[in-house]
Amino acid sequence: MTELQDPRTDDVLLHAIAQQDTAALAELYRRYAGRGLSLAYQHHLPDPRQAIEDAFAVLFQTAQGFSRSSLPAEVWTLGMMYRHCVALTASTARTPG
């Protein structure tokens, strides 16, 4: 059986996530996790999948910031994941071992 895709736009999903809608978060994850993983691999993170899961946890906590942005939803979402990967890269570089 095929799972139905959520017809809401990315903008609507981000606004729903800001209201703690976990189904909206799951849909945004379905749409963007692959591109997020590519970012994590490009940054040579030790655990790319965990990095992206963590990025979506951050997105869930900060989605209300999207309403104050003039960026398109796709750019805001990918930018947030990129910033998360950069922060993890910097953190990993500072950690001995």
C-alpha positions in Angstrom: 0.0 0.0 0.0 1.4 3.4 -1.0 1.4 6.1 1.7 -0.3 9.3 0.6 1.9 12.4 0.3 0.8 15.5 2.2 -0.5 18.0 -0.3 0.4 21.1 1.8 3.1 23.4 0.5 6.4 23.7 2.3 5.3 27.2 3.6 2.2 25.7 5.1 4.2 22.9 6.6 6.7 25.2 8.3 3.8 27.3 9.7 2.2 24.0 11.0 5.5 22.9 12.5 5.7 26.2 14.4 2.4 25.1 15.9 4.0 21.8 17.0 2.4 19.7 14.1 4.6 16.5 14.1 2.8 15.2 11.0 4.0 18.4 9.1 7.5 17.8 10.5 7.4 14.2 9.2 6.4 15.4 5.7 9.1 18.1 5.6 11.6 15.4 6.7 10.4 13.1 3.9 10.9 16.0 1.4 14.3 17.3 2.6 16.1 14.5 4.5 17.9 13.3 1.3 19.3 16.7 0.5 20.2 17.2 4.1 22.1 14.0 4.1 24.0 15.2 1.0 25.0 18.3 3.0 26.1 16.2 6.0 28.2 14.0 3.7 29.8 17.0 2.0 30.8 18.3 5.5 32.3 14.9 6.3 30.3 14.6 9.5 31.0 11.4 11.4 27.3 10.4 11.6 25.4 12.1 8.8 22.0 10.6 9.5 22.1 11.6 13.2 23.2 15.1 12.1 20.2 15.5 9.9 17.8 14.1 12.5 19.3 16.6 15.0 18.8 19.4 12.4 15.1 18.5 12.1 14.8 18.6 15.9 16.3 22.1 15.8 13.9 23.0 12.9 11.0 21.8 15.1 12.1 24.1 17.9 12.8 27.1 15.6 10.1 26.9 12.9 8.4 30.1 14.2 11.4 32.0 12.8 10.3 31.2 9.3 7.3 33.5 9.7 9.8 36.4 10.2 11.8 35.5 7.2 11.3 36.6 3.6 13.0 33.5 2.3 11.2 30.8 0.4 10.5 27.8 2.5 12.9 25.6 0.6 15.8 28.1 1.0 15.0 28.6 4.7 14.8 24.8 5.3 18.0 23.9 3.4 19.8 27.0 4.9 18.9 25.8 8.4 20.3 22.3 7.7 23.4 23.8 6.1 24.0 26.0 9.2 23.6 23.0 11.4 26.1 21.0 9.4 28.6 23.9 9.5 28.2 24.2 13.3 28.7 20.5 13.7 31.8 20.6 11.5 33.3 23.4 13.6 32.4 21.5 16.8 34.0 18.3 15.4 37.1 20.2 14.4 37.5 21.5 18.0 37.0 18.1 19.6 40.3 16.2 20.1 40.3 12.6 19.0 
